[in-house]
Amino acid sequence: MTPENSPSPVTVDASALGLIPAPRTLTAAAAGPYPLGYRTPLTAGPGTEGVARWLRATLGPPTGLPLPEGDGTGTSAGDGSGRGSTGQGVVLELDDSLAPEGYRLAVEANAVRLTGGTAAGVFRGAQTLRQLLGPDAFRRAPLAPGRTWEVPPVVVEDEPRFGWRGMMLDVCRHFLPKDDVLRYLDLLAAHKLNVFHFHLTDDQGWRIEIKRYPRLTEVGSWRSRTKYGHRASELWDETPYGGFYTQEDIREIVAYAAERHIRVVPEIDIPGHSQAAISAYPELGNADVVDTTALSVWDTWGVNPNVLAPTDDTLRFFEGVLEEVLELFPAETSPFVHMGGDECPKDQWKESPLAQARIAELGVKDEDGLQSWFIRHFDAWLTARGRRLIGWDEILEGGLAEGAAVSSWRGYGGGIAAAEAGHDVVMCPEQQVYLDHRQDGGPDEPMPIGYVRTLENVYRFEPVPPGLSEEAARHILGTQANVWTEVMQNRARVDYQVFPRLAAFAEVAWSALPAPADRDFAAFDARMRAAHYARLDALGVDYRPPGGPYPRQQRPGILGRPLEGEPPVV
């Protein structure tokens, strides 16, 4: 049969399967459904062995199926389903004609064949395979031992829109133990996200062990008490609070992420958001302006006036920190290092004779130029070691180092300026994808912060702003959702704020969607209700229900800071 006379692929009803994010194409297979049984083999082609290990470890507990190693010959294993010899069973293989994270999943007469452009592509396809098996495939033990598992008769061809699809997690304001971080890596992987931005240092706590400077965690990881609610709240939790990750913890987190083809972007914030470091090592602060020996780890929220002193000793200190950071976060997993650069008040530098002398010595225009000097120094330092610096969009102030990339958080404006100037950009505007912002305007939202950003609002977020030149648009690496934890004291609160909105964000980052106004939110919502909420239930995610928070999720009487109306587009 000639291609002209071949029958057109039959489109499958995506709502019934509930695939999220939506794949590029979903058509009916000529064969199938394909049953998986106790003897169904899993054959891993060269380069896919890690994905095979993950599939066995992930699908084995809920299905009870061992997925024994196959040889790909199609001559040995039967699946115990009454079909006799299944031949190749589940087959993983590479095809470099596909996009690096692209994949093709096809149900054939004797196999479920999953092909990816790289191992990462095969892994993304494995997430689709898991979804096709139904929500119970997301559990940790079989609900009904001996049940029949089937892969529906489909062909999925898919690849991501953006190469950077991330989530930032702040563990400084409220600490998440290592196991909770590993759990979030699994949740990112389940949604085909591939970047974990790990916010490790801030005024309220230093969360990574640095052996050269032990006081960073001995002193800097603990605060005496914590503000409860927004910073304007009169409530306090008087319990001493803290925690940090040992270097062994960090290595485990990075290795776990790598197995899931997730890049980790560590963030070490300079020159602002540094009071925890200054409390541990007072010489890092502007001691000619303030008594830095009296500073403790900050116990409230907001923009802190205590910033790093612009000295060579400060540079050497943070070079020492970064030497250990680079060893813990290898270049293969962490090509980017985030250096913060946001919300750095310049008042102490304006009052500091030392800072003013440094401005004159460097020949920079003003305090913005002094911040630029900080960032440029570490950009060059990281570049010399094969890494790239990325920072919040304030690093544009005073001039941006040539190789630096920008996380555009205050809106689109910083990202537009950076992209038009030839810098790479990750779009994460707070008005659209800050998941600490409230999800509804009702009175029951716990500690309501910011503008209302519903599931539908997030679904209609567009990372590439209109009017951007074609050349500048090529500098948009992708997008990420940011999770700041001032009012999220534990995993359950993080879950509530992040989900289900992260599912909508994941589809925005992965799928080739129409313009925001033309997106079919009703169809997305139908897929959520058909299967994805049940997947989140199986995973134990404490998401916000579509009908509003359960009583246990509410926090009545605790002050937030709600902002009314539509957020500005800036």
Salt bridges, closest charged atoms under 4 A:
GLU93 OE2 - ARG113 NH1 3.39
GLU101 OE2 - ARG124 NE 2.78
GLU101 OE2 - ARG165 NH2 2.75
GLU108 OE1 - ARG113 NE 3.23
ASP136 OD1 - ARG139 NE 3.53
ASP136 OD2 - ARG147 NH1 3.12
GLU157 OE1 - ARG104 NE 3.56
ASP170 OD2 - ARG173 NH1 3.18
ASP180 OD1 - ARG491 NH1 3.27
ASP186 OD1 - ARG260 NE 2.68
ASP202 OD2 - ARG173 NH2 3.43
ASP202 OD2 - HIS199 NE2 2.64
ASP202 OD1 - HIS273 ND1 2.73
ASP203 OD2 - HIS273 ND1 3.17
GLU209 OE2 - LYS211 NZ 3.36
GLU238 OE2 - ARG225 NH1 3.43
GLU252 OE1 - LYS178 NZ 2.85
GLU259 OE1 - ARG260 NH1 3.21
GLU267 OE1 - HIS197 NE2 2.79
GLU267 OE1 - HIS199 ND1 2.67
GLU267 OE2 - HIS338 ND1 3.69
ASP299 OD2 - ARG225 NE 3.18
ASP312 OD1 - ARG358 NH2 2.75
GLU319 OE2 - ARG316 NH2 2.86
GLU319 OE2 - HIS377 NE2 2.71
GLU323 OE1 - ARG212 NH2 2.70
GLU327 OE1 - ARG251 NH2 2.77
ASP342 OD2 - HIS273 NE2 3.42
GLU343 OE1 - HIS273 NE2 2.84
GLU361 OE1 - ARG358 NE 3.41
ASP368 OD1 - LYS346 NZ 3.58
ASP393 OD1 - ARG410 NE 2.43
GLU397 OE2 - ARG410 NH1 3.39
ASP424 OD2 - ARG388 NH1 3.01
ASP424 OD1 - HIS475 ND1 2.87
ASP440 OD1 - ARG544 NH2 3.94
GLU445 OE2 - ARG544 NH2 2.97
GLU456 OE2 - ARG460 NH2 2.98
GLU462 OE2 - ARG161 NH2 2.93
GLU462 OE1 - ARG519 NH2 2.61
GLU470 OE2 - ARG474 NH1 3.52
GLU471 OE1 - ARG474 NH2 2.45
GLU471 OE2 - HIS475 NE2 3.84
GLU486 OE2 - ARG173 NH1 3.52
ASP495 OD2 - ARG183 NH2 2.73
GLU507 OE2 - ARG527 NH2 2.68
ASP525 OD2 - ARG529 NE 2.81
ASP542 OD2 - ARG552 NH1 2.87
GLU564 OE2 - ARG438 NH2 3.39
GLU566 OE1 - ARG453 NH2 3.39
